[in-house]
Amino acid sequence: MIIQGLKIDRFRNLADTNLKFSSQGQIILGDNGQGKTNLLEAIYYLTIIKSFRGSNDSECVRFGEDYFNLKGEWLDDEGQAGTISVGYDCRRKKVVLSGQEIRKLSEAFGAFKSIVLTPDDISIAQGGPAVRRKYLDIVLSIISPLYLISLKRYKKALETRNFLLRDESDSDKAIYPWERQIADAGAYITRERFIFIQNLSPFYEELFNKLSAGERGRVKYRSSLLGNSGSLKNEEPRIERIRNVFEQMLEKNRALERSRGMTISGPQTDELIFEIEGMSLRNYGSQGQQRTAVISLKLAEAHLLEKIKGIHPVLLLDDIFAELDRRRCSSLLEELLETHQSFITAPRKEAIFEQLSHLPVNYIRGGVLSVS
């Protein structure tokens, strides 16, 4: 997948412009606060239809203005052209995908596929389980529209069940229909997460080993709904079995969950676990090892998309080389040189970029992108 152009209108501090990109990507240099990250944010906005920083849409509107517009043009891996435009006017968001206005934003989610990697992503390795579940949900929603639909159904049913658990006037009979929805959607979510990590794991282990000069890293998915199958390889747990286990847990724990006012089992309690040399990366890994894990994770995601979907997502790498030594940088660049259009930001041109001499270099200052 190649993004050919991006039209920017009143987004953050970026100058209004119509950018054209090299099919291989580009290097973007500039001091902090000049707009490097904002540009990558604008590109990735076209993938998830929101800011990867967690900002509200109103925060993405240039100061003093009352709307923004973004429009991207791309070629997919089969050479088919696609476009997406997103407009926000502080009241509503409008999305037009390949000339057709989208009624549900979820219909445009992941149409343009890109992967972003920033220094803040170390939170995937350092943060709590909710951060890692959010990562899984975003990735799988980009890969599969059905996953996003199931996730929305699950969250709605879970919220309703938790409300009913706290309402002492409601009987178990009122909860049953919501438990069936929870079990159906939750079983699908759990299985898809497990299969994704199972397929991702070989790529992750190879990349981690390469970037860390021989250290052994592992990533696995743990769920109470999977039992022992959660630690087995070459096994795809049956969705019917997961659903039955979940239904039994909901019934068994109902009295306890009424006292707590919340559902204590299901995908919202599961965990993505990183290990290094058999130990918890979060508890025992250095910051460098944790950063290597996140980089390996994102690159493994790109490899997996290529394998299962035949898609080469655009890579957006925001100022990550300052955190790595020269050897790790070199290993990472070898991965980038292969097949992906890559956008790389940095404060200044580094010697390591000699390996990327095929990429045009642009400078950004005050939101204005200029060629060297």
N, C-alpha and C positions, 0 to 999 in steps of 0.2 A: 504494500500500500504506500502511495506517495501523495503527500499534500503538495499541490502545485501552486496554490495561491491563498492568500488570506486578506480579506478586506476588513479593516478596523475602523470603527467609528465611535469615538467617545468612550473607549474602554480603558479604565485605569488612567495612567499617565501617558499612554501610548499615543503618538501623533496619528491623526486620521490619515490613512494611507491604504494603498492596494499593493500588497507585497507579492512578489513572485519568488519561488524557491527552487533551488537546484534539486534535481531528482535524487542526489546523494545526501542532501542536507546542508548544514552550514555551521560554522563556529561563530558565536556571538560574544563579543568582548565588551566589557564596560564596568565602571565602578558600581558599587552598591547603590541602590536607589535610582538607577537610571532607566530601568525598565526591562532588564534581562528576564527576570522571573515572570514579569507581567506578560511578556510575549509568549513564553511557554504556557502560561496559564490560559491565554487566549486560545492557543491551539488545542490544549487538552479540554477546554470548555466544550469544544465541538464533539468530544467523545462522551462525556458524562452529563452534558447540558447543565453544568454548574461548576463552581470554582473548586479546584482540588485543595485549596487552602481552608475550606470550610467557611468562606466568607459568604455573607448574604449577597444577593444580586445587587442590592442597592449600593453596596460597598464597591462593586465593580464599575459603577458609573463614575466617569471622570468628575472630579470636584467642580461644583458649580453648574453641572449639566443635569438633565432629567431623563436621560435614556442612554443606552448603548446598543450597537449592532455589530455582530460578527458574521462574516460569511466565508466559508471555506470551500475550496474546490480540490478534488482528489481523483486519483486513478486507483482502482482496486487491483488486486493481483492478477486479474484476468484482463486488465486494460480497460475496464468499464469506468466511465466518468460518473462522478457523484458530486453533489453539492449539498451543503447544509447552511442555513442562516438562522441565527438566533437574535431576537430583539427583545429588549426589556425596557419598559417605560415607567418603572416605579409603580405600576399597577398590575401588569400582567406580562407574561413571557410568551412570545410567539416564535414558533419553530417551523421552518419550511424545509422539508427534506426532498431533494431532487424535484423541486417545483411544486410539491404538494404540502399544504399546511397540515401540521400534525395536531390532532385533537388531544392526544395523550402524550406527554413528554416522554414517557417510557418507550414509545414507539420509535423514537429517534436515538435512544440510549445505545451507544456502541456501534452505530451505523458507520462512523468513521473510527477506526481503531488505532489508538496510540497508547503508549506506556510512558508515564512520567516518573522520574527518579530525582528526588531532592534530598538535601541534607536532613530535612525534618523526617524523612521516611525511616530513620533509625528507630523511631518510636515503634515500628512494627516489631523490632526485636527487643526493645527495652520496655515498651509499655505493657499495659494490662491486656487480658484476653479480648476485651471488647475491640481494641485497636486491630487485632489480627482477624477477628471475625468480620469487621468492616472491610478490611482488605479483601478477604475472600468473597464477600458479597458483591463488591464492586467489580472484581475481575470476572466472576461467574455471570454477573448480569450483563457485562459487555459481551461475553462469549455466547450467552443463551438468553433470548427474550423470555423463554418459558421460566427460567430461573427467577428473573425479575418479577414476573407475574406471581409465581409461587411465594416469593419472599414478601410481597405486598399482602397477599392473602394471609400468610402466616402471621405477620405483624398485626393485622386487623383482628384476626380471630384470637390471638394471644392477648391483645389489649382488652377485648370484650370479656374473655374468660377471667382475666385478672380482676376486672371490674365486678363481675358476678361473684367471684370468690370473696370479695370484700363486702358484698351486700348480703347481710344475714337473712333478709327476707326471701332471697332466691333459693329455690331447692336445687338439688342435683339435676333434676329433670331439665331445668333451664340451661344447664351447662353442657349437657350431652351433645347437642348439635354443634357447638363450638369446638368441643373436643374432637369430633370427627374431622372437622376442617383442619384443626391443629395437627392431628396425626397424619392426615393426607399430605398437607403441604410440608410439614416438618420432616417426614420420611424422605420426600423428594429432595429437600434442601440438604439433609444429612448425607444422603447417598452421593449427590453431585459434588459436595465438598470433598468427601472421601476419595471419590474417583479422580477428581482434579489433582489432589495432593499425591495420590498414588502415581498418576501419570507424570506429574511435575518432578517427583523425587529424583529420578535418575539424572535429569538435566541439572537439578540443583546440586546434587552431590558432586557431579563432574566439575561444574563451574566453581563451587566452593573450594574443591581440592586444587584447582588450577590457580585461582586468585590468591589462595592462602599458602601456596608452595607446599602442598602435601598434607595439610590438616584435613581431618575427616569431619564433615558436617552432615547433618541429617535433618529433615523436616518431616513431621508426621501429624496426622489429624486424630484427635482423641474425642470420642463421643460416648456417653453412657448408653446411647441407643444402639451402638454397634457391638458392644461387648468385646469379645476376644478378636473379632474380625477387624477391629480398628487398628490392630498392630500387625496384621498379616499382609503379606504382599501377594500379588497375582490373584486377588479375590475381589469380586464385585458383589457386595452384600445385596440381597434381594430386597426390593422396596416393600414387598408385602411383609417380610419379616420385620423390617424396621418399624413399619406402621403398627404391627401387632405388639411389638415391645413397647412402643410409645403409648398406645392405648392402655396397656396394662399398668404402665407407670402412672399415667394420669389418674386412673381409677384408684390405684394403691395409695397414692400420695394426696388424694383430694382433701382428706380431713386435715392433714398437716398444712397443705397449701391454703386452706381456708383460714387457718390460724395466722399464717404469714401474709395472706392477701396477695400471693403471687405464685406463678407456676415455676417450679424449681427444677424441672427437667426439660430437655429439648435443645434445639440448635442454639438458642440464646445463652446456653451454659457451656457450649463446647469450646475446645481450645486447639489452636495451632501451635505445635511445639517445635522449637529449634534446639538442636543438640550439637555440641562440639566434642569430639572424642568421647562420646557416650554420656556427657554431662550437660546440664541445662545451660544453654547459651546465655539466657537472660540472667542467671544467677552467677555464672562462673566465667563467661566470656568477656574479653576486653572490649573496649569501645571499637577498636579497629576490627576485631573479629565480628562484632555485631554489625558493623557497617558492611563488611564483606558479605555477611549473610544476606543482608537486604539487597545488595547489588546482585548477588547470585540469584536471589528470588525473582527479581524483576527481569533479569536476562533469561532465566529459565522459563518464565511466563511467556516471553517472546518466542523462545524455541518451541514451546508447547503449542502456542497458537499456530505456528507454522506447521507443526506435525498434524494436529487434529482438524485444522480448518484450512490449511493451505494459505494462511495469511501472514504477511510480514508487517507487523504493526510499526508505525512510526515511533522512534525512540526520542524522548525529550529528557535530556540530562542536565540538571541545573547545578552547576558549580560543585560537582562531586570530586573532581580531581585533586583539589586542595587537601582533601581528607585522606588521600591514598599515597603510598610511596611509589617511586618510579616503576618498580617491578610490577606492582599490582595495576598501575595505570597502563603499562604496556600490555599486560594480559587482557585487560578490559578492552583496550582498543582493537586487539586482534579479533575479539568477538564482534565489535561494531563494524569492522571493515568488511564483514562477510556479505550481509544481505539486506541490512536495514537502512532506510533513510534516517539520519540521526541529526538532531539539533543539540549542540553542546554549548553551554554558557560557561564563562570564566571571567575573572576580573582582568586578566592580562594573558597574553600569548605565552604559553609554556613550551619548553623545549620538546616535551612529550608530544606536542601537536604536530611535530614533523612527520609522525606516522599518519597524519590526516591531511597531508599536503593536497589531496584531491578536493578537499572541502573549501568552498569560498569562505573568507573571513569578513564578517561585518562588525561594525562598532555601533554601540547604542549610547546615546547621550540625551538626557532630557526627554526620553521616549521616542527619539528619532533614530531610525536605523539607517546607517550609511555604509557604503562599500569602502574597503580599505584602499 
